[in-house]
Amino acid sequence: MGKPNDLVQGTLDLLILKTLRLEPMHGWAIGKRIQQVSGEVLQVQQGSLYPALHRLEQQGWIKAKWAESETGRQAKFYSLTGAGRGQLEKETANWARLSAAIDLIVTEA
Amino acid sequence: MRWFAQLQMRIQMLVRRTAAMVRLDDELRFHVDHQIEENIAAGMSQEEAHYAAMRVFGNPALLRDQAHSAWSWTSLELLLRDVRYAVRTLIRTPGFSLISVAVMSLCIGATTSLFTVVRSVLLRPLPFRDPGHLVMLYEHFRDSRSNQEGFNYNTVAPADYSDWRAQTHGFEDMAAIRYWQFNLTGERGELPEEVKARGGSWNLFPMLGVPAAIGRTFTESEDRLDGTAVMLTWNLFERRFAGDASIVGRQVHLDGKPYTVVGVLPQWFTYPDAKVQLWVPYLSGLPPDIVPHHDYHFSTVVARLRPDVSLARALSQVEAVQYRLHSENLHAPVAEDVAPRSINDDLARDVKKPLLILMCAVACMLLIGCLNVANLLVARGAARQRETAIRGALGAQRWTLIRGQLTESLLICLAGGGGGVLLSLAATQWMASTWKDLPNAVGIHVDGVVLGFACALVFLAALLAGLLPAISSTGKAVFATLQAASRTTSGNLSRATLRKTLLTVEIAVTVVLLIGAGLLLRSFVRLRSTDLGCVTGNVLTLDLSLPAQKYGSPEKVNAFNEALLEKLRALPGARAVALGSSLPGEGYGGDDVFTIKEHPPLKPGELLPDALIRMAEPGYFSALQIPLLTGRFFTSDDRLDHAGKIIISDRLARQFFPGENPVGKTIHVPAYKDADYEIVGVVGDTLWQVGKPVEPTMYWPILEGSLVRGISLAIRTDSDPLAISVPVQRQIAALDPALPVSDVLTLQQAIGDSLGNASFSAKLVLAFASLSLLLAAVGLFGVLSYLVAQRTSEIGIRVALGAQREQVLRLVLLDGLRPALFGLVFGLAASMGAARLIQSMLYGTKPLDPSVFAAVSATLLLVAAVACAVPAWRASRLDPMQALRME
């Protein structure tokens, strides 16, 4: 059995966008939230998380703002842009198609 | 609006990059701190928590790089880094950098200048309406004599032109242009000036799409024999009439006749060349008997193709008409065919081939320059081998290393390109003003396209010079350096081979250039020293024209000519004076067909014999020292109605009177007064133009009195002929103060002018070849010095073991001369091919001229030996103790 934190290629973007749908968050919180919601199955490595955040920001799907965090320190909060919402819908639909397809193959056998 | 957000992001990432780096660090530290807090909450000590957090976090530098690489402009950042690095390395070796930049400036500058000229002259469409559909039409004779020089575009007879225009439909329109020259004076006859002019049919300007800048162009009704409309070019309008637009509608005097200025041509219009000062309608001023002729060739024809008709189809119609005209005019010189020519080629005439050859020469020089820089870069690569190896071992990818080196050569070429463009600004100007035969010289300047070309050259040169050294110095073998003991030289052997190969190519190309230059130069020297058939030393020449109004009768013309001769012959310092229609070496002065009364009539289909025509006064031949072979010269009795005499040249006598005495025979010239002329003498041949074969020539007595335009004078003197020019002009002014005098030159200058083309291209190619030779010598010197430095310890051991100085000298010398020899052999082989390409430009010189090949080989070997001698000498003087301690 592989490591539980192995993420299917390209799904990290979807996870980040989905996580940011409700409220702006900083990097640490995004990682924690994904871990929590997935029932501790998915652990996002910092080595993947931050490059991904920066890439999404460059593409205009999320935007960042420095604000005070819950502990009173300055932190970089990411939030979803309008374009990001559209992208989220597209990637969600994609994922549904893909997982259904994989599911079909896996359960068939 | 996502693109806008992206753009904003990009700009922000570009201008606030450093701030973004700090922010990224903050962000990552925030994350780690959170992790530490979490760890402490889980019960770890401060220190433990810190280490655990760092452990989970991984390599912060790598993470930073990864996040960083997600930003835009990464490639720009890399480029900047490469550039910074390259600049630093270049500054560290200023000598190398300066030499390379100078070499590239020279090569790119020369190539850019030549491209500028080639583009303006050969490539840029003329600024006419839809120039792609314009084509020049010429007559084309089939006989072998017309085709012997490979150039067969005969000017068109007026009646041919009018038949073509009336009887064919493939062309939208056709217009005719003829040469003309006028003595221009004002309304009151002030300030005479000899101006070059053209006669253009009324439809010419509308067809070309050239509107008048002021006034209008010619109307159909003005294009008639007694038409007196004239158009000024902008140049004349500004210069002579101070740009005063009220000149339109007023009169000027041409050859004493009043003409009405109907318009001024736009400033940009300098067709066919900038020397043309004014235009008259095509027919205006033509002798009436010439117009219906099919064998008076003096016009060029421009035609505009109909867009829906192919050139071949349109042309076949014209050819059909022409062939019918040929058949209808038995024996007369009416061409069989019609030859089309692009309007650009037509303007470029004699300069196209020299231009292309110069372009090739300059491209060779650029190649040599690139090879030289490549060679220098290989040497540097060798010196920096260890550094490259260490960078590679530390994880630099091969592409990164290659990119670094390419950046260096790109920087060199960019600096060279900048210098080159500056250089070419000056060089282009110089060429346009020095090269007299260049058409469209005003339009030659550096513009956007040329700059684009220069940029392309820079990148090409950078690739050419940088890629090979970069690839060779970053290969796998590089890592061997790290393992190798410091004394071995084996790692460098392949590099030395590469350098020698580059050098061989460089020398081979140099040899080709040198041979080309040698052949052109030799041919030019041959041209200079051609025997014209008459005296050329200490001869002053000048031209004048008598206004037809004032000199209306043969008696008046003769009176002037004889008075002038008498005055000039009496001048102190003048040994002899010749007066004629043209002088030897001064070019074509018209030709005519003739028949020989005493000979049987021509066979059907045979063309009438043809000869150049000249007019001469009795003293012409003896003054110019043209020898009399049989018979007599003209006398002053051969005048007016008694002028039915003719003198023929030796060539004409040999060709048309083989084995008989021509004196006393009768020549009939149908075109010239349809009269009979008795041959009274045979004189030696003279060349009508240096570099052209001797043509049969007929001389008429000038005292028959009809020649008023284009009188040539030659005054032979004891000493410097130019010293007598002012007294001569004073004598002319004393006879008629309104006569303009033109082309006051020594005969040698006049001939030199006609050789301008040959001399210019020969000198330029020689300059390029010399520079290439210098570059090759520098390359040879560099390679050998490098090799000697590499082998210092080896030579030291040899000397320590007892090798003689001479042996060492020979060893190194041979090492350097080997690539030179190989290059020479390859170069000579390639030259044999290249020489054939320039064969048509050579005069009296075989393309495989052994003396040129020998001279080039000797020069090259000599230069190579000198370049090798210094390093070889240094090697032989090596102190073995020092050499062995060096490492």
Interface residues (C-beta under 8 A of the other chain):
Chain A: H26 G27 W28 Q45 Q46 G47 Y50 P51 A52 L53 H54 R55 E57 Q58 Q59 G60 K63 W66 S69 T71 R73 Q74 A75 K76 T81 G82 A83
Chain B: M1 R2 W3 A5 Q6 M9 R10 M13 R23 L24 D26 E27 L28 F30 H31 D33 H34 Q35 E37 V56 F57 G58 L62 L63 Q66 A67 H68 S69 A70 W71 S72
